[in-house]
Amino acid sequence: MTSDTITIFVTVYNIAPYLDRFFKNLRRQTVRDYEVLIVDDGSTDNSLEICRRHAANDPRIRVLTTRHIGISAARNMAFKYIFTDLVTSLDGDDCFDENYLKHLLDAYKKYNADLVISNVIYRYENDEEFDRFSPRKEELIEKARFGEELPKLLTERRLNYLYAKLYRLKYLKTLHVQEDVMQGSDTMLNSQYVTKINSIAVIEDYDYNYIKYTKRSVTSYNGDHVFKRLYRINNYVYKTMEEAGMLNGAMLHAIDGRILHSGLLALRNIAKLNEPLHQKMHKAEQIIRSEEYGRSYRRQAKLGKLGEYHFTVIEPGKEREYVRDLCQKIRFNKRYESVKSNMPDWILETWRKIKQ
């Protein structure tokens, strides 16, 4: 173990079909000076067996196991068993290129940064790309510029995840993930981390591929559940930044934007529910007319900044109209999909124009 040894920590829960690919990607890394810390979170498939098999053939791999305690508690457990200064996190069911570690380490050596952030590509399980981080020029962001740049990193989703980053243990080990948060704890942890450090290196490489699995997705919460979950996360970021003296106007605009966007996501989910329209509208009202949503809306409306967001901001009082229109589009699309195979091309083209 050297000063450049990187510990890769991975929490594992019932991802057996993807683990051999994960370890294959590890063996392909051009940087060889790494350790792997696996925390199996009480898997009920053969994930633990696969991890132990790979560990038996590679002394750099350590495997810990626990009863099922959830991803956040498993991460807190992992932090206690990391002993190298440099740390990165990977998801065992994602993919990463052979230079993933190299590019992170090169940037760390070049800038001596406390955090290195690379880029993420989003893919479906058939390998089709559907999104990616917006491009950024490589640069070092020192603390004097955090007030300007942290809101941008938050808006660009670069603080949403632990993967595609290189951390320093001396800062990481002072943090604690709230263990009852199953999704979003990454953002909460990153918001803590950036208040402790002095520099961030952002690099241009797209080495990490997040894979969206249709059958395994845990992100499909219905309606108000989406809003409540995301509001808790964003309110935590608000309080963290406020306590650190980093809650300037740009940061507040970014956090309010995330809260307003979560309201939009909630309404889109509500529209897809198999419920009567009046029930959907009632749920929409509870979200958009809530104090949590309204506070962000009123604040940014007063500043005249609602138009700066790159998404539809739902005005309180207009949520019923939005849900009704969205339900009509969903019904139209379902009808179109059910009959399009029997339609001549000229009618299909007319339908496509109507849909647009």
VOBA-272323 format. One record per residue (C-alpha): residue in one letter; chain; x, y, z. Coordinates in Angstrom, 1 decimal. Layout:
atom type a&mol A&px X&py Y&pz Z
...
***
This chain:
atom type m&mol A&px 0.0&py 0.0&pz 0.0
atom type t&mol A&px 1.3&py 3.4&pz -1.0
atom type s&mol A&px 0.1&py 7.0&pz -0.7
atom type d&mol A&px -1.5&py 6.6&pz -4.1
atom type t&mol A&px -3.4&py 3.5&pz -3.2
atom type i&mol A&px -7.1&py 3.9&pz -3.9
atom type t&mol A&px -9.8&py 2.1&pz -1.8
atom type i&mol A&px -12.9&py 1.3&pz -3.9
atom type f&mol A&px -15.8&py 0.7&pz -1.6
atom type v&mol A&px -18.9&py -1.1&pz -2.9
atom type t&mol A&px -22.2&py -1.9&pz -1.2
atom type v&mol A&px -23.8&py -5.0&pz -2.5
atom type y&mol A&px -27.4&py -6.3&pz -2.2
atom type n&mol A&px -28.8&py -8.9&pz -4.5
atom type i&mol A&px -27.0&py -8.0&pz -7.7
atom type a&mol A&px -25.5&py -11.4&pz -8.4
atom type p&mol A&px -26.1&py -11.3&pz -12.2
atom type y&mol A&px -23.9&py -8.2&pz -12.6
atom type l&mol A&px -21.0&py -9.0&pz -10.3
atom type d&mol A&px -18.8&py -11.0&pz -12.6
atom type r&mol A&px -18.9&py -8.1&pz -15.0
atom type f&mol A&px -18.0&py -5.7&pz -12.2
atom type f&mol A&px -14.9&py -7.7&pz -11.2
atom type k&mol A&px -13.9&py -8.1&pz -14.9
atom type n&mol A&px -14.0&py -4.3&pz -15.2
atom type l&mol A&px -11.9&py -4.0&pz -12.1
atom type r&mol A&px -9.2&py -6.4&pz -13.5
atom type r&mol A&px -9.1&py -4.2&pz -16.7
atom type q&mol A&px -8.1&py -1.1&pz -14.7
atom type t&mol A&px -4.8&py 0.4&pz -16.0
atom type v&mol A&px -4.1&py 1.6&pz -12.4
atom type r&mol A&px -3.2&py -1.5&pz -10.3
atom type d&mol A&px -2.6&py 0.1&pz -7.0
atom type y&mol A&px -6.1&py -0.3&pz -5.4
atom type e&mol A&px -8.0&py -2.1&pz -2.7
atom type v&mol A&px -11.6&py -3.2&pz -2.9
atom type l&mol A&px -13.9&py -3.1&pz 0.1
atom type i&mol A&px -17.1&py -5.0&pz -0.4
atom type v&mol A&px -20.0&py -4.7&pz 2.1
atom type d&mol A&px -22.6&py -7.3&pz 1.4
atom type d&mol A&px -25.8&py -5.9&pz 2.9
atom type g&mol A&px -27.4&py -9.2&pz 3.7
atom type s&mol A&px -28.0&py -10.4&pz 0.2
atom type t&mol A&px -30.5&py -13.3&pz -0.3
atom type d&mol A&px -29.1&py -14.4&pz -3.6
atom type n&mol A&px -25.6&py -15.6&pz -4.2
atom type s&mol A&px -24.0&py -12.2&pz -4.3
atom type l&mol A&px -21.9&py -12.9&pz -1.2
atom type e&mol A&px -20.7&py -16.2&pz -2.6
atom type i&mol A&px -19.5&py -14.5&pz -5.9
atom type c&mol A&px -17.7&py -11.7&pz -4.0
atom type r&mol A&px -15.9&py -14.2&pz -1.8
atom type r&mol A&px -14.9&py -16.3&pz -4.8
atom type h&mol A&px -13.2&py -13.3&pz -6.4
atom type a&mol A&px -11.7&py -12.2&pz -3.1
atom type a&mol A&px -10.1&py -15.7&pz -2.7
atom type n&mol A&px -8.2&py -15.1&pz -6.0
atom type d&mol A&px -7.2&py -11.4&pz -5.3
atom type p&mol A&px -5.7&py -10.3&pz -1.9
atom type r&mol A&px -6.7&py -6.7&pz -2.7
atom type i&mol A&px -10.4&py -7.6&pz -2.2
atom type r&mol A&px -11.9&py -7.6&pz 1.3
atom type v&mol A&px -15.5&py -8.7&pz 1.9
atom type l&mol A&px -17.6&py -7.7&pz 4.9
atom type t&mol A&px -21.1&py -9.0&pz 5.5
atom type t&mol A&px -24.0&py -7.9&pz 7.7
atom type r&mol A&px -27.7&py -8.4&pz 8.1
atom type h&mol A&px -29.8&py -6.3&pz 5.7
atom type i&mol A&px -29.4&py -2.8&pz 7.2
atom type g&mol A&px -29.8&py -0.7&pz 4.0
atom type i&mol A&px -27.4&py 1.0&pz 1.7
atom type s&mol A&px -26.8&py 4.1&pz 4.0
atom type a&mol A&px -26.0&py 2.1&pz 7.1
atom type a&mol A&px -23.8&py -0.2&pz 4.9
atom type r&mol A&px -21.8&py 2.8&pz 3.8
atom type n&mol A&px -21.3&py 4.0&pz 7.3
atom type m&mol A&px -20.0&py 0.6&pz 8.1
atom type a&mol A&px -17.6&py 0.7&pz 5.1
atom type f&mol A&px -16.1&py 4.1&pz 6.3
atom type k&mol A&px -14.8&py 2.4&pz 9.4
atom type y&mol A&px -12.8&py -0.1&pz 7.4
atom type i&mol A&px -11.1&py 2.2&pz 4.9
atom type f&mol A&px -7.4&py 2.9&pz 5.6
atom type t&mol A&px -6.1&py 4.6&pz 2.5
atom type d&mol A&px -6.2&py 8.4&pz 1.9
atom type l&mol A&px -7.8&py 8.1&pz -1.5
atom type v&mol A&px -11.3&py 6.7&pz -1.8
atom type t&mol A&px -13.8&py 6.1&pz -4.6
atom type s&mol A&px -17.2&py 4.4&pz -4.7
atom type l&mol A&px -18.6&py 2.1&pz -7.4
atom type d&mol A&px -22.0&py 0.5&pz -7.9
atom type g&mol A&px -21.7&py -3.2&pz -8.5
atom type d&mol A&px -24.3&py -3.2&pz -11.3
atom type d&mol A&px -22.8&py -0.3&pz -13.3
atom type c&mol A&px -20.0&py -0.3&pz -15.8
atom type f&mol A&px -16.8&py 1.7&pz -15.9
atom type d&mol A&px -14.0&py 2.0&pz -18.4
atom type e&mol A&px -10.4&py 0.8&pz -18.0
atom type n&mol A&px -9.1&py 4.3&pz -17.3
atom type y&mol A&px -11.7&py 5.1&pz -14.6
atom type l&mol A&px -9.1&py 5.1&pz -11.8
atom type k&mol A&px -6.3&py 6.5&pz -13.9
atom type h&mol A&px -8.1&py 9.6&pz -14.8
atom type l&mol A&px -9.2&py 10.3&pz -11.3
atom type l&mol A&px -5.7&py 9.7&pz -9.9
atom type d&mol A&px -4.0&py 11.8&pz -12.6
atom type a&mol A&px -6.2&py 14.7&pz -11.7
atom type y&mol A&px -5.6&py 14.3&pz -8.0
atom type k&mol A&px -1.8&py 14.3&pz -8.6
atom type k&mol A&px -2.0&py 17.3&pz -11.0
atom type y&mol A&px -4.1&py 19.5&pz -8.7
atom type n&mol A&px -3.7&py 17.9&pz -5.2
atom type a&mol A&px -7.5&py 18.3&pz -5.1
atom type d&mol A&px -9.6&py 17.3&pz -2.1
atom type l&mol A&px -12.3&py 16.1&pz -4.5
atom type v&mol A&px -12.1&py 14.9&pz -8.1
atom type i&mol A&px -15.3&py 14.7&pz -10.2
atom type s&mol A&px -15.5&py 13.0&pz -13.6
atom type n&mol A&px -18.5&py 12.5&pz -15.9
atom type v&mol A&px -21.3&py 10.0&pz -16.1
atom type i&mol A&px -23.1&py 8.5&pz -19.0
atom type y&mol A&px -26.6&py 7.0&pz -18.4
atom type r&mol A&px -27.5&py 3.9&pz -20.4
atom type y&mol A&px -30.3&py 1.4&pz -20.6
atom type e&mol A&px -29.5&py -2.2&pz -20.0
atom type n&mol A&px -29.3&py -2.8&pz -23.7
atom type d&mol A&px -26.4&py -0.3&pz -23.7
atom type e&mol A&px -28.4&py 2.5&pz -25.4
atom type e&mol A&px -27.3&py 5.9&pz -24.1
atom type f&mol A&px -30.2&py 8.1&pz -22.9
atom type d&mol A&px -28.4&py 10.9&pz -21.1
atom type r&mol A&px -25.1&py 12.2&pz -19.9
atom type f&mol A&px -23.5&py 15.0&pz -17.8
atom type s&mol A&px -23.2&py 18.2&pz -19.6
atom type p&mol A&px -19.6&py 18.8&pz -20.8
atom type r&mol A&px -17.3&py 20.9&pz -18.7
atom type k&mol A&px -13.7&py 22.0&pz -19.3
atom type e&mol A&px -11.1&py 20.5&pz -16.9
atom type e&mol A&px -10.4&py 22.9&pz -14.1
atom type l&mol A&px -9.5&py 23.3&pz -10.5
atom type i&mol A&px -12.1&py 25.1&pz -8.4
atom type e&mol A&px -10.6&py 26.5&pz -5.2
atom type k&mol A&px -12.6&py 27.5&pz -2.2
atom type a&mol A&px -12.7&py 31.2&pz -3.1
atom type r&mol A&px -14.9&py 30.2&pz -6.0
atom type f&mol A&px -17.2&py 27.7&pz -4.2
atom type g&mol A&px -19.9&py 30.3&pz -3.8
atom type e&mol A&px -20.1&py 30.6&pz -7.6
atom type e&mol A&px -19.4&py 27.0&pz -8.7
atom type l&mol A&px -21.1&py 24.7&pz -6.1
atom type p&mol A&px -24.6&py 25.8&pz -7.2
atom type k&mol A&px -23.6&py 24.9&pz -10.7
atom type l&mol A&px -22.3&py 21.5&pz -9.7
atom type l&mol A&px -25.5&py 20.8&pz -7.8
atom type t&mol A&px -27.7&py 21.8&pz -10.7
atom type e&mol A&px -25.6&py 19.7&pz -13.1
atom type r&mol A&px -26.3&py 16.6&pz -10.9
atom type r&mol A&px -22.6&py 16.3&pz -10.2
atom type l&mol A&px -23.2&py 16.2&pz -6.4
atom type n&mol A&px -26.0&py 13.6&pz -6.7
atom type y&mol A&px -23.8&py 10.5&pz -6.6
atom type l&mol A&px -20.8&py 9.0&pz -4.9
atom type y&mol A&px -19.4&py 7.3&pz -8.0
atom type a&mol A&px -17.3&py 9.1&pz -10.6
atom type k&mol A&px -15.5&py 10.8&pz -7.8
atom type l&mol A&px -12.2&py 10.6&pz -5.8
atom type y&mol A&px -12.4&py 11.5&pz -2.1
atom type r&mol A&px -9.9&py 12.0&pz 0.6
atom type l&mol A&px -10.5&py 9.8&pz 3.7
atom type k&mol A&px -9.5&py 12.5&pz 6.2
atom type y&mol A&px -12.6&py 14.4&pz 5.2
atom type l&mol A&px -14.8&py 11.5&pz 4.4
atom type k&mol A&px -14.4&py 9.8&pz 7.7
atom type t&mol A&px -15.8&py 12.8&pz 9.5
atom type l&mol A&px -19.2&py 12.4&pz 7.8
atom type h&mol A&px -22.2&py 10.2&pz 8.6
atom type v&mol A&px -25.0&py 9.1&pz 6.3
atom type q&mol A&px -28.5&py 9.3&pz 7.7
atom type e&mol A&px -29.3&py 5.6&pz 7.8
atom type d&mol A&px -33.1&py 5.8&pz 7.2
atom type v&mol A&px -32.5&py 7.4&pz 3.8
atom type m&mol A&px -32.4&py 4.7&pz 1.2
atom type q&mol A&px -32.2&py 7.0&pz -1.8
atom type g&mol A&px -30.6&py 10.4&pz -1.9
atom type s&mol A&px -28.0&py 9.8&pz 0.8
atom type d&mol A&px -25.3&py 10.4&pz -1.8
atom type t&mol A&px -26.4&py 14.1&pz -2.3
atom type m&mol A&px -26.6&py 14.5&pz 1.5
atom type l&mol A&px -23.1&py 13.1&pz 2.0
atom type n&mol A&px -21.6&py 15.2&pz -0.8
atom type s&mol A&px -23.2&py 18.4&pz 0.5
atom type q&mol A&px -21.5&py 17.7&pz 3.8
atom type y&mol A&px -18.2&py 16.8&pz 2.2
atom type v&mol A&px -17.9&py 20.0&pz 0.1
atom type t&mol A&px -18.3&py 22.2&pz 3.2
atom type k&mol A&px -15.1&py 20.6&pz 4.7
atom type i&mol A&px -12.7&py 20.8&pz 1.7
atom type n&mol A&px -10.7&py 23.5&pz 0.0
atom type s&mol A&px -10.5&py 22.4&pz -3.7
atom type i&mol A&px -12.4&py 20.4&pz -6.4
atom type a&mol A&px -11.0&py 19.2&pz -9.7
atom type v&mol A&px -13.5&py 18.7&pz -12.4
atom type i&mol A&px -12.3&py 16.6&pz -15.4
atom type e&mol A&px -13.7&py 15.9&pz -18.8
atom type d&mol A&px -13.5&py 12.1&pz -19.0
atom type y&mol A&px -16.7&py 10.1&pz -19.4
atom type d&mol A&px -15.5&py 6.8&pz -17.8
atom type y&mol A&px -18.5&py 5.8&pz -15.7
atom type n&mol A&px -21.7&py 4.3&pz -17.1
atom type y&mol A&px -24.8&py 4.3&pz -14.9
atom type i&mol A&px -27.1&py 1.4&pz -16.0
atom type k&mol A&px -30.9&py 1.8&pz -15.7
atom type y&mol A&px -32.5&py -1.6&pz -15.3
atom type t&mol A&px -36.2&py -1.6&pz -16.1
atom type k&mol A&px -37.1&py -4.6&pz -13.8
atom type r&mol A&px -34.8&py -3.5&pz -11.0
atom type s&mol A&px -35.6&py 0.2&pz -10.8
atom type v&mol A&px -36.2&py 1.4&pz -7.2
atom type t&mol A&px -36.9&py 5.0&pz -8.3
atom type s&mol A&px -40.6&py 4.6&pz -9.2
atom type y&mol A&px -42.3&py 6.1&pz -6.2
atom type n&mol A&px -45.9&py 7.2&pz -6.6
atom type g&mol A&px -46.7&py 10.9&pz -6.6
atom type d&mol A&px -46.4&py 12.5&pz -3.2
atom type h&mol A&px -43.8&py 9.9&pz -2.1
atom type v&mol A&px -41.4&py 11.3&pz -4.7
atom type f&mol A&px -41.9&py 14.9&pz -3.5
atom type k&mol A&px -41.6&py 14.0&pz 0.2
atom type r&mol A&px -38.4&py 12.0&pz -0.4
atom type l&mol A&px -36.7&py 14.6&pz -2.6
atom type y&mol A&px -37.8&py 17.5&pz -0.4
atom type r&mol A&px -36.2&py 15.9&pz 2.6
atom type i&mol A&px -32.9&py 15.6&pz 0.7
atom type n&mol A&px -33.0&py 19.1&pz -0.6
atom type n&mol A&px -34.0&py 20.6&pz 2.7
atom type y&mol A&px -31.0&py 18.8&pz 4.2
atom type v&mol A&px -28.7&py 20.4&pz 1.6
atom type y&mol A&px -30.3&py 23.8&pz 2.4
atom type k&mol A&px -29.6&py 23.4&pz 6.2
atom type t&mol A&px -26.0&py 22.1&pz 5.5
atom type m&mol A&px -25.1&py 25.0&pz 3.3
atom type e&mol A&px -26.8&py 27.5&pz 5.7
atom type e&mol A&px -24.8&py 26.1&pz 8.7
atom type a&mol A&px -21.6&py 26.3&pz 6.7
atom type g&mol A&px -22.2&py 29.9&pz 5.7
atom type m&mol A&px -22.4&py 28.9&pz 2.0
atom type l&mol A&px -26.1&py 29.6&pz 1.3
atom type n&mol A&px -25.8&py 32.5&pz -1.1
atom type g&mol A&px -28.4&py 33.5&pz -3.7
atom type a&mol A&px -27.1&py 31.1&pz -6.4
atom type m&mol A&px -27.2&py 28.2&pz -4.0
atom type l&mol A&px -30.7&py 29.0&pz -2.9
atom type h&mol A&px -31.8&py 29.3&pz -6.5
atom type a&mol A&px -30.3&py 25.8&pz -7.2
atom type i&mol A&px -31.9&py 24.2&pz -4.2
atom type d&mol A&px -35.3&py 25.8&pz -4.8
atom type g&mol A&px -35.0&py 24.6&pz -8.4
atom type r&mol A&px -34.5&py 21.0&pz -7.2
atom type i&mol A&px -37.6&py 21.3&pz -5.0
atom type l&mol A&px -39.7&py 22.8&pz -7.8
atom type h&mol A&px -38.5&py 20.1&pz -10.2
atom type s&mol A&px -39.4&py 17.4&pz -7.7
atom type g&mol A&px -43.0&py 18.7&pz -7.7
atom type l&mol A&px -43.0&py 18.4&pz -11.4
atom type l&mol A&px -41.7&py 14.8&pz -11.2
atom type a&mol A&px -44.4&py 14.0&pz -8.6
atom type l&mol A&px -47.2&py 15.3&pz -10.9
atom type r&mol A&px -45.9&py 13.2&pz -13.8
atom type n&mol A&px -46.0&py 10.1&pz -11.6
atom type i&mol A&px -49.4&py 10.9&pz -10.3
atom type a&mol A&px -50.7&py 11.2&pz -13.9
atom type k&mol A&px -49.6&py 7.6&pz -14.5
atom type l&mol A&px -51.5&py 6.2&pz -11.6
atom type n&mol A&px -54.4&py 3.8&pz -12.2
atom type e&mol A&px -56.8&py 6.1&pz -10.2
atom type p&mol A&px -59.8&py 8.3&pz -11.0
atom type l&mol A&px -58.9&py 11.7&pz -12.2
atom type h&mol A&px -60.3&py 13.5&pz -9.2
atom type q&mol A&px -58.0&py 11.5&pz -6.9
atom type k&mol A&px -55.0&py 12.4&pz -9.0
atom type m&mol A&px -56.0&py 16.1&pz -8.9
atom type h&mol A&px -56.3&py 15.9&pz -5.1
atom type k&mol A&px -52.9&py 14.5&pz -4.7
atom type a&mol A&px -51.5&py 17.1&pz -7.1
atom type e&mol A&px -53.0&py 19.9&pz -5.0
atom type q&mol A&px -51.5&py 18.5&pz -1.8
atom type i&mol A&px -48.0&py 18.8&pz -3.3
atom type i&mol A&px -48.1&py 22.0&pz -5.3
atom type r&mol A&px -50.1&py 23.9&pz -2.7
atom type s&mol A&px -48.0&py 22.6&pz 0.2
atom type e&mol A&px -45.9&py 25.0&pz 2.2
atom type e&mol A&px -42.7&py 23.2&pz 1.2
atom type y&mol A&px -43.3&py 23.7&pz -2.5
atom type g&mol A&px -44.9&py 27.1&pz -2.1
atom type r&mol A&px -42.0&py 28.5&pz -0.2
atom type s&mol A&px -39.5&py 27.8&pz -3.0
atom type y&mol A&px -42.0&py 29.0&pz -5.6
atom type r&mol A&px -42.7&py 32.3&pz -3.8
atom type r&mol A&px -39.1&py 33.0&pz -3.1
atom type q&mol A&px -38.0&py 32.6&pz -6.7
atom type a&mol A&px -41.1&py 34.4&pz -8.1
atom type k&mol A&px -40.3&py 37.4&pz -5.9
atom type l&mol A&px -36.8&py 37.4&pz -7.3
atom type g&mol A&px -38.1&py 37.1&pz -10.9
atom type k&mol A&px -36.0&py 34.0&pz -11.4
atom type l&mol A&px -38.6&py 31.3&pz -12.2
atom type g&mol A&px -37.9&py 31.7&pz -15.9
atom type e&mol A&px -34.3&py 30.7&pz -15.5
atom type y&mol A&px -35.1&py 27.1&pz -14.8
atom type h&mol A&px -34.8&py 24.7&pz -17.7
atom type f&mol A&px -38.0&py 22.8&pz -16.9
atom type t&mol A&px -41.7&py 23.6&pz -16.5
atom type v&mol A&px -42.4&py 25.2&pz -13.1
atom type i&mol A&px -45.9&py 24.4&pz -11.9
atom type e&mol A&px -47.7&py 27.5&pz -10.5
atom type p&mol A&px -49.8&py 26.8&pz -7.4
atom type g&mol A&px -53.4&py 26.7&pz -8.6
atom type k&mol A&px -52.4&py 25.3&pz -12.1
atom type e&mol A&px -51.6&py 21.8&pz -10.9
atom type r&mol A&px -55.1&py 20.4&pz -11.8
atom type e&mol A&px -54.9&py 21.7&pz -15.3
atom type y&mol A&px -51.4&py 20.2&pz -15.7
atom type v&mol A&px -52.4&py 16.8&pz -14.5
atom type r&mol A&px -55.6&py 16.8&pz -16.6
atom type d&mol A&px -53.6&py 17.7&pz -19.8
atom type l&mol A&px -51.0&py 15.1&pz -19.0
atom type c&mol A&px -53.6&py 12.3&pz -18.4
atom type q&mol A&px -55.1&py 13.2&pz -21.8
atom type k&mol A&px -51.7&py 12.8&pz -23.5
atom type i&mol A&px -51.1&py 9.5&pz -21.7
atom type r&mol A&px -54.5&py 8.2&pz -22.9
atom type f&mol A&px -53.8&py 9.4&pz -26.4
atom type n&mol A&px -50.4&py 7.7&pz -26.5
atom type k&mol A&px -51.8&py 4.4&pz -25.2
atom type r&mol A&px -54.6&py 4.4&pz -27.8
atom type y&mol A&px -52.0&py 5.2&pz -30.5
atom type e&mol A&px -49.7&py 2.4&pz -29.4
atom type s&mol A&px -52.7&py -0.1&pz -29.4
atom type v&mol A&px -53.9&py 0.6&pz -32.9
atom type k&mol A&px -50.8&py 1.8&pz -34.8
atom type s&mol A&px -50.0&py -1.7&pz -36.2
atom type n&mol A&px -53.3&py -1.7&pz -38.1
atom type m&mol A&px -53.0&py 1.9&pz -39.5
atom type p&mol A&px -51.8&py 2.9&pz -43.0
atom type d&mol A&px -48.7&py 5.0&pz -43.1
atom type w&mol A&px -50.5&py 8.2&pz -44.0
atom type i&mol A&px -52.7&py 8.0&pz -40.9
atom type l&mol A&px -49.7&py 7.2&pz -38.7
atom type e&mol A&px -48.0&py 10.3&pz -40.0
atom type t&mol A&px -51.1&py 12.4&pz -39.1
atom type w&mol A&px -51.1&py 10.9&pz -35.6
atom type r&mol A&px -47.4&py 11.6&pz -35.1
atom type k&mol A&px -48.0&py 15.3&pz -36.0
atom type i&mol A&px -50.9&py 15.5&pz -33.5
atom type k&mol A&px -48.7&py 13.9&pz -30.8
atom type q&mol A&px -46.1&py 16.5&pz -31.4
***
